């Protein structure tokens, strides 16, 4: 194998939006900021979180309430 062609593999600090922090090794430069990690992801926790961003669920419900009312 050729020498000096591989990226630096160093320790980085990871911050999650849930408040969890941990260290891992990566070729990424600097610290990482995540929105979701294994401590808060529904697949790993078994808990389902409903994330309503900008009222999308409410807009969807209002839209289809109007459609069902128009059909009647």
mmCIF file as Biopython writes it, N, C-alpha, C and O atoms, coordinates in Angstrom:
data_model
#
loop_
_atom_site.group_PDB
_atom_site.id
_atom_site.type_symbol
_atom_site.label_atom_id
_atom_site.label_alt_id
_atom_site.label_comp_id
_atom_site.label_asym_id
_atom_site.label_entity_id
_atom_site.label_seq_id
_atom_site.pdbx_PDB_ins_code
_atom_site.Cartn_x
_atom_site.Cartn_y
_atom_site.Cartn_z
_atom_site.occupancy
_atom_site.B_iso_or_equiv
_atom_site.auth_seq_id
_atom_site.auth_asym_id
_atom_site.pdbx_PDB_model_num
ATOM 1   N N  . UNK A ? 1  ? 0.837   -1.189 0.000  1.0 0.0 1  A 1 
ATOM 2   C CA . UNK A ? 1  ? 0.000   0.000  0.000  1.0 0.0 1  A 1 
ATOM 3   C C  . UNK A ? 1  ? 0.878   1.247  0.000  1.0 0.0 1  A 1 
ATOM 4   O O  . UNK A ? 1  ? 1.995   1.239  0.517  1.0 0.0 1  A 1 
ATOM 5   N N  . UNK A ? 2  ? 0.356   2.306  -0.584 1.0 0.0 2  A 1 
ATOM 6   C CA . UNK A ? 2  ? 1.105   3.552  -0.640 1.0 0.0 2  A 1 
ATOM 7   C C  . UNK A ? 2  ? 1.102   4.239  0.716  1.0 0.0 2  A 1 
ATOM 8   O O  . UNK A ? 2  ? 0.122   4.178  1.458  1.0 0.0 2  A 1 
ATOM 9   N N  . UNK A ? 3  ? 2.186   4.876  1.019  1.0 0.0 3  A 1 
ATOM 10  C CA . UNK A ? 3  ? 2.302   5.598  2.290  1.0 0.0 3  A 1 
ATOM 11  C C  . UNK A ? 3  ? 1.717   6.994  2.161  1.0 0.0 3  A 1 
ATOM 12  O O  . UNK A ? 3  ? 1.777   7.603  1.093  1.0 0.0 3  A 1 
ATOM 13  N N  . UNK A ? 4  ? 1.159   7.493  3.240  1.0 0.0 4  A 1 
ATOM 14  C CA . UNK A ? 4  ? 0.659   8.863  3.370  1.0 0.0 4  A 1 
ATOM 15  C C  . UNK A ? 4  ? -0.508  9.204  2.434  1.0 0.0 4  A 1 
ATOM 16  O O  . UNK A ? 4  ? -0.639  10.359 2.029  1.0 0.0 4  A 1 
ATOM 17  N N  . UNK A ? 5  ? -1.355  8.232  2.082  1.0 0.0 5  A 1 
ATOM 18  C CA . UNK A ? 5  ? -2.531  8.543  1.261  1.0 0.0 5  A 1 
ATOM 19  C C  . UNK A ? 5  ? -3.824  8.433  2.062  1.0 0.0 5  A 1 
ATOM 20  O O  . UNK A ? 5  ? -4.884  8.823  1.571  1.0 0.0 5  A 1 
ATOM 21  N N  . UNK A ? 6  ? -3.760  7.918  3.265  1.0 0.0 6  A 1 
ATOM 22  C CA . UNK A ? 6  ? -4.953  7.728  4.075  1.0 0.0 6  A 1 
ATOM 23  C C  . UNK A ? 6  ? -5.246  8.976  4.917  1.0 0.0 6  A 1 
ATOM 24  O O  . UNK A ? 6  ? -4.317  9.622  5.402  1.0 0.0 6  A 1 
ATOM 25  N N  . UNK A ? 7  ? -6.519  9.318  5.094  1.0 0.0 7  A 1 
ATOM 26  C CA . UNK A ? 7  ? -6.854  10.495 5.905  1.0 0.0 7  A 1 
ATOM 27  C C  . UNK A ? 7  ? -6.568  10.255 7.384  1.0 0.0 7  A 1 
ATOM 28  O O  . UNK A ? 7  ? -6.475  9.115  7.839  1.0 0.0 7  A 1 
ATOM 29  N N  . UNK A ? 8  ? -6.432  11.340 8.111  1.0 0.0 8  A 1 
ATOM 30  C CA . UNK A ? 8  ? -6.188  11.247 9.557  1.0 0.0 8  A 1 
ATOM 31  C C  . UNK A ? 8  ? -7.451  10.743 10.249 1.0 0.0 8  A 1 
ATOM 32  O O  . UNK A ? 8  ? -8.547  11.248 10.004 1.0 0.0 8  A 1 
ATOM 33  N N  . UNK A ? 9  ? -7.292  9.763  11.097 1.0 0.0 9  A 1 
ATOM 34  C CA . UNK A ? 9  ? -8.401  9.148  11.822 1.0 0.0 9  A 1 
ATOM 35  C C  . UNK A ? 9  ? -8.234  9.519  13.284 1.0 0.0 9  A 1 
ATOM 36  O O  . UNK A ? 9  ? -7.455  8.899  14.009 1.0 0.0 9  A 1 
ATOM 37  N N  . UNK A ? 10 ? -8.983  10.550 13.718 1.0 0.0 10 A 1 
ATOM 38  C CA . UNK A ? 10 ? -8.773  11.078 15.060 1.0 0.0 10 A 1 
ATOM 39  C C  . UNK A ? 10 ? -10.072 11.057 15.859 1.0 0.0 10 A 1 
ATOM 40  O O  . UNK A ? 10 ? -11.145 10.778 15.323 1.0 0.0 10 A 1 
ATOM 41  N N  . UNK A ? 11 ? -9.954  11.354 17.136 1.0 0.0 11 A 1 
ATOM 42  C CA . UNK A ? 11 ? -11.115 11.359 18.030 1.0 0.0 11 A 1 
ATOM 43  C C  . UNK A ? 11 ? -11.876 12.668 17.885 1.0 0.0 11 A 1 
ATOM 44  O O  . UNK A ? 11 ? -11.280 13.745 17.881 1.0 0.0 11 A 1 
ATOM 45  N N  . UNK A ? 12 ? -13.227 12.568 17.763 1.0 0.0 12 A 1 
ATOM 46  C CA . UNK A ? 12 ? -14.088 13.747 17.675 1.0 0.0 12 A 1 
ATOM 47  C C  . UNK A ? 12 ? -15.157 13.659 18.762 1.0 0.0 12 A 1 
ATOM 48  O O  . UNK A ? 12 ? -15.516 12.572 19.216 1.0 0.0 12 A 1 
ATOM 49  N N  . UNK A ? 13 ? -15.651 14.819 19.165 1.0 0.0 13 A 1 
ATOM 50  C CA . UNK A ? 13 ? -16.688 14.916 20.185 1.0 0.0 13 A 1 
ATOM 51  C C  . UNK A ? 13 ? -18.029 15.122 19.476 1.0 0.0 13 A 1 
ATOM 52  O O  . UNK A ? 13 ? -18.146 15.997 18.618 1.0 0.0 13 A 1 
ATOM 53  N N  . UNK A ? 14 ? -19.044 14.318 19.829 1.0 0.0 14 A 1 
ATOM 54  C CA . UNK A ? 14 ? -20.347 14.368 19.176 1.0 0.0 14 A 1 
ATOM 55  C C  . UNK A ? 14 ? -21.375 14.924 20.158 1.0 0.0 14 A 1 
ATOM 56  O O  . UNK A ? 14 ? -21.461 14.460 21.295 1.0 0.0 14 A 1 
ATOM 57  N N  . UNK A ? 15 ? -22.168 15.932 19.717 1.0 0.0 15 A 1 
ATOM 58  C CA . UNK A ? 15 ? -23.226 16.541 20.521 1.0 0.0 15 A 1 
ATOM 59  C C  . UNK A ? 15 ? -24.556 16.254 19.833 1.0 0.0 15 A 1 
ATOM 60  O O  . UNK A ? 15 ? -24.688 16.477 18.629 1.0 0.0 15 A 1 
ATOM 61  N N  . UNK A ? 16 ? -25.543 15.765 20.579 1.0 0.0 16 A 1 
ATOM 62  C CA . UNK A ? 16 ? -26.879 15.524 20.041 1.0 0.0 16 A 1 
ATOM 63  C C  . UNK A ? 16 ? -27.828 16.599 20.555 1.0 0.0 16 A 1 
ATOM 64  O O  . UNK A ? 16 ? -27.571 17.210 21.593 1.0 0.0 16 A 1 
ATOM 65  N N  . UNK A ? 17 ? -28.920 16.834 19.837 1.0 0.0 17 A 1 
ATOM 66  C CA . UNK A ? 17 ? -29.916 17.824 20.245 1.0 0.0 17 A 1 
ATOM 67  C C  . UNK A ? 17 ? -30.617 17.423 21.540 1.0 0.0 17 A 1 
ATOM 68  O O  . UNK A ? 17 ? -31.137 18.283 22.251 1.0 0.0 17 A 1 
ATOM 69  N N  . UNK A ? 18 ? -30.638 16.128 21.856 1.0 0.0 18 A 1 
ATOM 70  C CA . UNK A ? 18 ? -31.279 15.660 23.090 1.0 0.0 18 A 1 
ATOM 71  C C  . UNK A ? 18 ? -30.414 15.903 24.314 1.0 0.0 18 A 1 
ATOM 72  O O  . UNK A ? 18 ? -30.873 15.721 25.442 1.0 0.0 18 A 1 
ATOM 73  N N  . UNK A ? 19 ? -29.156 16.315 24.106 1.0 0.0 19 A 1 
ATOM 74  C CA . UNK A ? 19 ? -28.261 16.584 25.218 1.0 0.0 19 A 1 
ATOM 75  C C  . UNK A ? 19 ? -27.200 15.516 25.415 1.0 0.0 19 A 1 
ATOM 76  O O  . UNK A ? 19 ? -26.287 15.696 26.220 1.0 0.0 19 A 1 
ATOM 77  N N  . UNK A ? 20 ? -27.302 14.426 24.705 1.0 0.0 20 A 1 
ATOM 78  C CA . UNK A ? 20 ? -26.322 13.347 24.809 1.0 0.0 20 A 1 
ATOM 79  C C  . UNK A ? 20 ? -25.018 13.766 24.138 1.0 0.0 20 A 1 
ATOM 80  O O  . UNK A ? 20 ? -25.037 14.347 23.053 1.0 0.0 20 A 1 
ATOM 81  N N  . UNK A ? 21 ? -23.894 13.476 24.775 1.0 0.0 21 A 1 
ATOM 82  C CA . UNK A ? 21 ? -22.582 13.732 24.193 1.0 0.0 21 A 1 
ATOM 83  C C  . UNK A ? 21 ? -21.726 12.484 24.351 1.0 0.0 21 A 1 
ATOM 84  O O  . UNK A ? 21 ? -21.816 11.775 25.353 1.0 0.0 21 A 1 
ATOM 85  N N  . UNK A ? 22 ? -20.898 12.229 23.351 1.0 0.0 22 A 1 
ATOM 86  C CA . UNK A ? 22 ? -19.975 11.093 23.421 1.0 0.0 22 A 1 
ATOM 87  C C  . UNK A ? 22 ? -18.818 11.329 22.471 1.0 0.0 22 A 1 
ATOM 88  O O  . UNK A ? 22 ? -18.882 12.195 21.598 1.0 0.0 22 A 1 
ATOM 89  N N  . UNK A ? 23 ? -17.771 10.562 22.645 1.0 0.0 23 A 1 
ATOM 90  C CA . UNK A ? 23 ? -16.588 10.642 21.795 1.0 0.0 23 A 1 
ATOM 91  C C  . UNK A ? 23 ? -16.547 9.431  20.886 1.0 0.0 23 A 1 
ATOM 92  O O  . UNK A ? 23 ? -16.919 8.326  21.279 1.0 0.0 23 A 1 
ATOM 93  N N  . UNK A ? 24 ? -16.089 9.655  19.669 1.0 0.0 24 A 1 
ATOM 94  C CA . UNK A ? 24 ? -15.896 8.572  18.713 1.0 0.0 24 A 1 
ATOM 95  C C  . UNK A ? 24 ? -14.707 8.938  17.831 1.0 0.0 24 A 1 
ATOM 96  O O  . UNK A ? 24 ? -14.138 10.022 17.968 1.0 0.0 24 A 1 
ATOM 97  N N  . UNK A ? 25 ? -14.341 8.058  16.947 1.0 0.0 25 A 1 
ATOM 98  C CA . UNK A ? 25 ? -13.230 8.333  16.043 1.0 0.0 25 A 1 
ATOM 99  C C  . UNK A ? 25 ? -13.774 8.502  14.633 1.0 0.0 25 A 1 
ATOM 100 O O  . UNK A ? 25 ? -14.673 7.778  14.207 1.0 0.0 25 A 1 
ATOM 101 N N  . UNK A ? 26 ? -13.207 9.482  13.907 1.0 0.0 26 A 1 
ATOM 102 C CA . UNK A ? 26 ? -13.695 9.790  12.576 1.0 0.0 26 A 1 
ATOM 103 C C  . UNK A ? 26 ? -12.626 10.514 11.774 1.0 0.0 26 A 1 
ATOM 104 O O  . UNK A ? 26 ? -11.643 11.006 12.327 1.0 0.0 26 A 1 
ATOM 105 N N  . UNK A ? 27 ? -12.831 10.573 10.460 1.0 0.0 27 A 1 
ATOM 106 C CA . UNK A ? 27 ? -11.958 11.368 9.597  1.0 0.0 27 A 1 
ATOM 107 C C  . UNK A ? 27 ? -12.499 12.789 9.444  1.0 0.0 27 A 1 
ATOM 108 O O  . UNK A ? 27 ? -11.868 13.624 8.796  1.0 0.0 27 A 1 
ATOM 109 N N  . UNK A ? 28 ? -13.661 13.068 10.035 1.0 0.0 28 A 1 
ATOM 110 C CA . UNK A ? 28 ? -14.268 14.405 9.989  1.0 0.0 28 A 1 
ATOM 111 C C  . UNK A ? 28 ? -13.413 15.381 10.783 1.0 0.0 28 A 1 
ATOM 112 O O  . UNK A ? 28 ? -12.871 15.036 11.833 1.0 0.0 28 A 1 
ATOM 113 N N  . UNK A ? 29 ? -13.298 16.600 10.274 1.0 0.0 29 A 1 
ATOM 114 C CA . UNK A ? 29 ? -12.508 17.618 10.972 1.0 0.0 29 A 1 
ATOM 115 C C  . UNK A ? 29 ? -13.404 18.372 11.931 1.0 0.0 29 A 1 
ATOM 116 O O  . UNK A ? 29 ? -14.408 18.937 11.497 1.0 0.0 29 A 1 
ATOM 117 N N  . UNK A ? 30 ? -13.094 18.407 13.189 1.0 0.0 30 A 1 
ATOM 118 C CA . UNK A ? 30 ? -13.865 19.152 14.187 1.0 0.0 30 A 1 
ATOM 119 C C  . UNK A ? 30 ? -14.945 18.300 14.831 1.0 0.0 30 A 1 
ATOM 120 O O  . UNK A ? 30 ? -15.048 17.100 14.575 1.0 0.0 30 A 1 
ATOM 121 N N  . UNK A ? 31 ? -15.751 18.945 15.675 1.0 0.0 31 A 1 
ATOM 122 C CA . UNK A ? 31 ? -16.810 18.253 16.394 1.0 0.0 31 A 1 
ATOM 123 C C  . UNK A ? 31 ? -18.037 18.079 15.501 1.0 0.0 31 A 1 
ATOM 124 O O  . UNK A ? 31 ? -18.206 18.794 14.513 1.0 0.0 31 A 1 
ATOM 125 N N  . UNK A ? 32 ? -18.894 17.112 15.864 1.0 0.0 32 A 1 
ATOM 126 C CA . UNK A ? 32 ? -20.123 16.842 15.129 1.0 0.0 32 A 1 
ATOM 127 C C  . UNK A ? 32 ? -21.327 17.242 15.966 1.0 0.0 32 A 1 
ATOM 128 O O  . UNK A ? 32 ? -21.330 17.051 17.183 1.0 0.0 32 A 1 
ATOM 129 N N  . UNK A ? 33 ? -22.349 17.795 15.322 1.0 0.0 33 A 1 
ATOM 130 C CA . UNK A ? 33 ? -23.611 18.111 15.975 1.0 0.0 33 A 1 
ATOM 131 C C  . UNK A ? 33 ? -24.713 17.326 15.264 1.0 0.0 33 A 1 
ATOM 132 O O  . UNK A ? 33 ? -24.883 17.433 14.050 1.0 0.0 33 A 1 
ATOM 133 N N  . UNK A ? 34 ? -25.455 16.539 16.037 1.0 0.0 34 A 1 
ATOM 134 C CA . UNK A ? 34 ? -26.506 15.701 15.472 1.0 0.0 34 A 1 
ATOM 135 C C  . UNK A ? 34 ? -27.874 16.160 15.943 1.0 0.0 34 A 1 
ATOM 136 O O  . UNK A ? 34 ? -27.995 16.778 17.001 1.0 0.0 34 A 1 
ATOM 137 N N  . UNK A ? 35 ? -28.915 15.859 15.157 1.0 0.0 35 A 1 
ATOM 138 C CA . UNK A ? 35 ? -30.286 16.128 15.572 1.0 0.0 35 A 1 
ATOM 139 C C  . UNK A ? 35 ? -30.864 14.935 16.323 1.0 0.0 35 A 1 
ATOM 140 O O  . UNK A ? 35 ? -31.718 15.100 17.194 1.0 0.0 35 A 1 
ATOM 141 N N  . UNK A ? 36 ? -30.401 13.740 15.990 1.0 0.0 36 A 1 
ATOM 142 C CA . UNK A ? 36 ? -30.951 12.533 16.605 1.0 0.0 36 A 1 
ATOM 143 C C  . UNK A ? 36 ? -29.831 11.501 16.741 1.0 0.0 36 A 1 
ATOM 144 O O  . UNK A ? 36 ? -29.017 11.338 15.832 1.0 0.0 36 A 1 
ATOM 145 N N  . UNK A ? 37 ? -29.794 10.809 17.873 1.0 0.0 37 A 1 
ATOM 146 C CA . UNK A ? 37 ? -28.761 9.804  18.122 1.0 0.0 37 A 1 
ATOM 147 C C  . UNK A ? 37 ? -29.425 8.513  18.597 1.0 0.0 37 A 1 
ATOM 148 O O  . UNK A ? 37 ? -30.652 8.412  18.602 1.0 0.0 37 A 1 
ATOM 149 N N  . UNK A ? 38 ? -28.636 7.546  18.989 1.0 0.0 38 A 1 
ATOM 150 C CA . UNK A ? 38 ? -29.195 6.263  19.424 1.0 0.0 38 A 1 
ATOM 151 C C  . UNK A ? 38 ? -29.930 6.367  20.759 1.0 0.0 38 A 1 
ATOM 152 O O  . UNK A ? 38 ? -30.738 5.493  21.074 1.0 0.0 38 A 1 
ATOM 153 N N  . UNK A ? 39 ? -29.675 7.409  21.551 1.0 0.0 39 A 1 
ATOM 154 C CA . UNK A ? 39 ? -30.398 7.578  22.815 1.0 0.0 39 A 1 
ATOM 155 C C  . UNK A ? 39 ? -31.790 8.147  22.624 1.0 0.0 39 A 1 
ATOM 156 O O  . UNK A ? 39 ? -32.656 7.941  23.474 1.0 0.0 39 A 1 
ATOM 157 N N  . UNK A ? 40 ? -32.030 8.862  21.523 1.0 0.0 40 A 1 
ATOM 158 C CA . UNK A ? 40 ? -33.345 9.473  21.325 1.0 0.0 40 A 1 
ATOM 159 C C  . UNK A ? 40 ? -34.062 8.971  20.071 1.0 0.0 40 A 1 
ATOM 160 O O  . UNK A ? 40 ? -35.195 9.387  19.827 1.0 0.0 40 A 1 
ATOM 161 N N  . UNK A ? 41 ? -33.458 8.102  19.271 1.0 0.0 41 A 1 
ATOM 162 C CA . UNK A ? 41 ? -34.103 7.588  18.060 1.0 0.0 41 A 1 
ATOM 163 C C  . UNK A ? 41 ? -35.165 6.560  18.433 1.0 0.0 41 A 1 
ATOM 164 O O  . UNK A ? 41 ? -34.898 5.680  19.251 1.0 0.0 41 A 1 
ATOM 165 N N  . UNK A ? 42 ? -36.374 6.648  17.851 1.0 0.0 42 A 1 
ATOM 166 C CA . UNK A ? 42 ? -37.463 5.727  18.206 1.0 0.0 42 A 1 
ATOM 167 C C  . UNK A ? 42 ? -37.136 4.253  17.965 1.0 0.0 42 A 1 
ATOM 168 O O  . UNK A ? 42 ? -37.652 3.399  18.686 1.0 0.0 42 A 1 
ATOM 169 N N  . UNK A ? 43 ? -36.311 3.929  16.993 1.0 0.0 43 A 1 
ATOM 170 C CA . UNK A ? 43 ? -35.962 2.533  16.731 1.0 0.0 43 A 1 
ATOM 171 C C  . UNK A ? 43 ? -35.211 1.921  17.909 1.0 0.0 43 A 1 
ATOM 172 O O  . UNK A ? 43 ? -35.449 0.766  18.264 1.0 0.0 43 A 1 
ATOM 173 N N  . UNK A ? 44 ? -34.312 2.681  18.512 1.0 0.0 44 A 1 
ATOM 174 C CA . UNK A ? 44 ? -33.506 2.177  19.613 1.0 0.0 44 A 1 
ATOM 175 C C  . UNK A ? 44 ? -34.203 2.299  20.957 1.0 0.0 44 A 1 
ATOM 176 O O  . UNK A ? 44 ? -33.963 1.477  21.841 1.0 0.0 44 A 1 
ATOM 177 N N  . UNK A ? 45 ? -35.062 3.305  21.140 1.0 0.0 45 A 1 
ATOM 178 C CA . UNK A ? 45 ? -35.712 3.515  22.427 1.0 0.0 45 A 1 
ATOM 179 C C  . UNK A ? 45 ? -37.031 2.775  22.549 1.0 0.0 45 A 1 
ATOM 180 O O  . UNK A ? 45 ? -37.467 2.474  23.660 1.0 0.0 45 A 1 
ATOM 181 N N  . UNK A ? 46 ? -37.681 2.473  21.418 1.0 0.0 46 A 1 
ATOM 182 C CA . UNK A ? 46 ? -38.985 1.818  21.459 1.0 0.0 46 A 1 
ATOM 183 C C  . UNK A ? 46 ? -40.125 2.792  21.704 1.0 0.0 46 A 1 
ATOM 184 O O  . UNK A ? 46 ? -41.274 2.371  21.835 1.0 0.0 46 A 1 
ATOM 185 N N  . UNK A ? 47 ? -39.832 4.075  21.767 1.0 0.0 47 A 1 
ATOM 186 C CA . UNK A ? 47 ? -40.842 5.111  21.981 1.0 0.0 47 A 1 
ATOM 187 C C  . UNK A ? 47 ? -41.027 5.892  20.691 1.0 0.0 47 A 1 
ATOM 188 O O  . UNK A ? 47 ? -40.055 6.268  20.035 1.0 0.0 47 A 1 
ATOM 189 N N  . UNK A ? 48 ? -42.265 6.131  20.338 1.0 0.0 48 A 1 
ATOM 190 C CA . UNK A ? 48 ? -42.550 6.902  19.130 1.0 0.0 48 A 1 
ATOM 191 C C  . UNK A ? 48 ? -42.745 8.363  19.492 1.0 0.0 48 A 1 
ATOM 192 O O  . UNK A ? 48 ? -43.591 8.684  20.326 1.0 0.0 48 A 1 
ATOM 193 N N  . UNK A ? 49 ? -41.987 9.240  18.887 1.0 0.0 49 A 1 
ATOM 194 C CA . UNK A ? 49 ? -42.133 10.674 19.095 1.0 0.0 49 A 1 
ATOM 195 C C  . UNK A ? 49 ? -42.825 11.255 17.873 1.0 0.0 49 A 1 
ATOM 196 O O  . UNK A ? 49 ? -42.499 10.899 16.741 1.0 0.0 49 A 1 
ATOM 197 N N  . UNK A ? 50 ? -43.767 12.136 18.100 1.0 0.0 50 A 1 
ATOM 198 C CA . UNK A ? 50 ? -44.430 12.816 17.003 1.0 0.0 50 A 1 
ATOM 199 C C  . UNK A ? 50 ? -43.786 14.184 16.850 1.0 0.0 50 A 1 
ATOM 200 O O  . UNK A ? 50 ? -43.901 15.039 17.728 1.0 0.0 50 A 1 
ATOM 201 N N  . UNK A ? 51 ? -43.110 14.381 15.729 1.0 0.0 51 A 1 
ATOM 202 C CA . UNK A ? 51 ? -42.431 15.646 15.494 1.0 0.0 51 A 1 
ATOM 203 C C  . UNK A ? 51 ? -43.246 16.451 14.491 1.0 0.0 51 A 1 
ATOM 204 O O  . UNK A ? 51 ? -43.256 16.133 13.302 1.0 0.0 51 A 1 
ATOM 205 N N  . UNK A ? 52 ? -43.919 17.476 14.957 1.0 0.0 52 A 1 
ATOM 206 C CA . UNK A ? 52 ? -44.718 18.338 14.100 1.0 0.0 52 A 1 
ATOM 207 C C  . UNK A ? 52 ? -43.917 19.592 13.810 1.0 0.0 52 A 1 
ATOM 208 O O  . UNK A ? 52 ? -43.772 20.457 14.673 1.0 0.0 52 A 1 
ATOM 209 N N  . UNK A ? 53 ? -43.400 19.690 12.600 1.0 0.0 53 A 1 
ATOM 210 C CA . UNK A ? 53 ? -42.604 20.849 12.244 1.0 0.0 53 A 1 
ATOM 211 C C  . UNK A ? 53 ? -43.454 21.811 11.433 1.0 0.0 53 A 1 
ATOM 212 O O  . UNK A ? 53 ? -43.989 21.454 10.384 1.0 0.0 53 A 1 
ATOM 213 N N  . UNK A ? 54 ? -43.570 23.003 11.917 1.0 0.0 54 A 1 
ATOM 214 C CA . UNK A ? 54 ? -44.272 24.101 11.252 1.0 0.0 54 A 1 
ATOM 215 C C  . UNK A ? 54 ? -45.746 23.793 11.033 1.0 0.0 54 A 1 
ATOM 216 O O  . UNK A ? 54 ? -46.324 24.279 10.060 1.0 0.0 54 A 1 
ATOM 217 N N  . UNK A ? 55 ? -46.375 23.006 11.897 1.0 0.0 55 A 1 
ATOM 218 C CA . UNK A ? 55 ? -47.808 22.762 11.817 1.0 0.0 55 A 1 
ATOM 219 C C  . UNK A ? 55 ? -48.239 21.921 10.626 1.0 0.0 55 A 1 
ATOM 220 O O  . UNK A ? 55 ? -49.377 22.055 10.175 1.0 0.0 55 A 1 
ATOM 221 N N  . UNK A ? 56 ? -47.391 21.077 10.108 1.0 0.0 56 A 1 
ATOM 222 C CA . UNK A ? 56 ? -47.709 20.296 8.914  1.0 0.0 56 A 1 
ATOM 223 C C  . UNK A ? 56 ? -48.850 19.311 9.165  1.0 0.0 56 A 1 
ATOM 224 O O  . UNK A ? 56 ? -49.695 19.100 8.296  1.0 0.0 56 A 1 
ATOM 225 N N  . UNK A ? 57 ? -48.871 18.722 10.328 1.0 0.0 57 A 1 
ATOM 226 C CA . UNK A ? 57 ? -49.929 17.760 10.630 1.0 0.0 57 A 1 
ATOM 227 C C  . UNK A ? 57 ? -51.275 18.461 10.699 1.0 0.0 57 A 1 
ATOM 228 O O  . UNK A ? 57 ? -52.271 17.955 10.183 1.0 0.0 57 A 1 
ATOM 229 N N  . UNK A ? 58 ? -51.305 19.618 11.332 1.0 0.0 58 A 1 
ATOM 230 C CA . UNK A ? 58 ? -52.553 20.381 11.428 1.0 0.0 58 A 1 
ATOM 231 C C  . UNK A ? 58 ? -53.030 20.840 10.056 1.0 0.0 58 A 1 
ATOM 232 O O  . UNK A ? 58 ? -54.228 20.801 9.777  1.0 0.0 58 A 1 
ATOM 233 N N  . UNK A ? 59 ? -52.116 21.272 9.197  1.0 0.0 59 A 1 
ATOM 234 C CA . UNK A ? 59 ? -52.509 21.677 7.844  1.0 0.0 59 A 1 
ATOM 235 C C  . UNK A ? 59 ? -53.080 20.495 7.077  1.0 0.0 59 A 1 
ATOM 236 O O  . UNK A ? 59 ? -54.061 20.647 6.348  1.0 0.0 59 A 1 
ATOM 237 N N  . UNK A ? 60 ? -52.475 19.314 7.232  1.0 0.0 60 A 1 
ATOM 238 C CA . UNK A ? 60 ? -52.950 18.107 6.572  1.0 0.0 60 A 1 
ATOM 239 C C  . UNK A ? 60 ? -54.366 17.762 7.037  1.0 0.0 60 A 1 
ATOM 240 O O  . UNK A ? 60 ? -55.231 17.452 6.218  1.0 0.0 60 A 1 
ATOM 241 N N  . UNK A ? 61 ? -54.599 17.815 8.337  1.0 0.0 61 A 1 
ATOM 242 C CA . UNK A ? 61 ? -55.926 17.500 8.878  1.0 0.0 61 A 1 
ATOM 243 C C  . UNK A ? 61 ? -56.975 18.497 8.396  1.0 0.0 61 A 1 
ATOM 244 O O  . UNK A ? 61 ? -58.077 18.092 8.025  1.0 0.0 61 A 1 
ATOM 245 N N  . UNK A ? 62 ? -56.659 19.788 8.394  1.0 0.0 62 A 1 
ATOM 246 C CA . UNK A ? 62 ? -57.611 20.793 7.924  1.0 0.0 62 A 1 
ATOM 247 C C  . UNK A ? 62 ? -57.935 20.608 6.451  1.0 0.0 62 A 1 
ATOM 248 O O  . UNK A ? 62 ? -59.081 20.775 6.034  1.0 0.0 62 A 1 
ATOM 249 N N  . UNK A ? 63 ? -56.927 20.263 5.667  1.0 0.0 63 A 1 
ATOM 250 C CA . UNK A ? 63 ? -57.121 20.072 4.231  1.0 0.0 63 A 1 
ATOM 251 C C  . UNK A ? 63 ? -58.086 18.925 3.965  1.0 0.0 63 A 1 
ATOM 252 O O  . UNK A ? 63 ? -58.976 19.055 3.125  1.0 0.0 63 A 1 
ATOM 253 N N  . UNK A ? 64 ? -57.925 17.800 4.669  1.0 0.0 64 A 1 
ATOM 254 C CA . UNK A ? 64 ? -58.778 16.655 4.414  1.0 0.0 64 A 1 
ATOM 255 C C  . UNK A ? 64 ? -60.117 16.726 5.131  1.0 0.0 64 A 1 
ATOM 256 O O  . UNK A ? 64 ? -61.051 16.018 4.756  1.0 0.0 64 A 1 
ATOM 257 N N  . UNK A ? 65 ? -60.228 17.561 6.147  1.0 0.0 65 A 1 
ATOM 258 C CA . UNK A ? 65 ? -61.544 17.823 6.735  1.0 0.0 65 A 1 
ATOM 259 C C  . UNK A ? 65 ? -62.404 18.580 5.738  1.0 0.0 65 A 1 
ATOM 260 O O  . UNK A ? 65 ? -63.595 18.301 5.609  1.0 0.0 65 A 1 
ATOM 261 N N  . UNK A ? 66 ? -61.816 19.530 5.035  1.0 0.0 66 A 1 
ATOM 262 C CA . UNK A ? 66 ? -62.555 20.275 4.012  1.0 0.0 66 A 1 
ATOM 263 C C  . UNK A ? 66 ? -62.975 19.356 2.864  1.0 0.0 66 A 1 
ATOM 264 O O  . UNK A ? 66 ? -64.078 19.486 2.334  1.0 0.0 66 A 1 
ATOM 265 N N  . UNK A ? 67 ? -62.099 18.432 2.485  1.0 0.0 67 A 1 
ATOM 266 C CA . UNK A ? 67 ? -62.392 17.518 1.377  1.0 0.0 67 A 1 
ATOM 267 C C  . UNK A ? 67 ? -63.534 16.570 1.743  1.0 0.0 67 A 1 
ATOM 268 O O  . UNK A ? 67 ? -64.402 16.308 0.911  1.0 0.0 67 A 1 
ATOM 269 N N  . UNK A ? 68 ? -63.548 16.060 2.955  1.0 0.0 68 A 1 
ATOM 270 C CA . UNK A ? 68 ? -64.624 15.142 3.368  1.0 0.0 68 A 1 
ATOM 271 C C  . UNK A ? 68 ? -65.935 15.884 3.544  1.0 0.0 68 A 1 
ATOM 272 O O  . UNK A ? 68 ? -67.002 15.330 3.279  1.0 0.0 68 A 1 
ATOM 273 N N  . UNK A ? 69 ? -65.866 17.149 3.995  1.0 0.0 69 A 1 
ATOM 274 C CA . UNK A ? 69 ? -67.085 17.959 4.132  1.0 0.0 69 A 1 
ATOM 275 C C  . UNK A ? 69 ? -67.670 18.283 2.759  1.0 0.0 69 A 1 
ATOM 276 O O  . UNK A ? 69 ? -68.891 18.341 2.609  1.0 0.0 69 A 1 
ATOM 277 N N  . UNK A ? 70 ? -66.829 18.491 1.772  1.0 0.0 70 A 1 
ATOM 278 C CA . UNK A ? 70 ? -67.303 18.794 0.417  1.0 0.0 70 A 1 
ATOM 279 C C  . UNK A ? 70 ? -67.977 17.578 -0.222 1.0 0.0 70 A 1 
ATOM 280 O O  . UNK A ? 70 ? -68.907 17.730 -1.014 1.0 0.0 70 A 1 
ATOM 281 N N  . UNK A ? 71 ? -67.520 16.396 0.112  1.0 0.0 71 A 1 
ATOM 282 C CA . UNK A ? 71 ? -68.111 15.175 -0.443 1.0 0.0 71 A 1 
ATOM 283 C C  . UNK A ? 71 ? -69.509 14.935 0.114  1.0 0.0 71 A 1 
ATOM 284 O O  . UNK A ? 71 ? -70.356 14.371 -0.577 1.0 0.0 71 A 1 
ATOM 285 N N  . UNK A ? 72 ? -69.766 15.356 1.356  1.0 0.0 72 A 1 
ATOM 286 C CA . UNK A ? 72 ? -71.058 15.131 1.992  1.0 0.0 72 A 1 
ATOM 287 C C  . UNK A ? 72 ? -72.020 16.137 1.499  1.0 0.0 72 A 1 
ATOM 288 O O  . UNK A ? 72 ? -73.181 16.133 1.908  1.0 0.0 72 A 1 
#
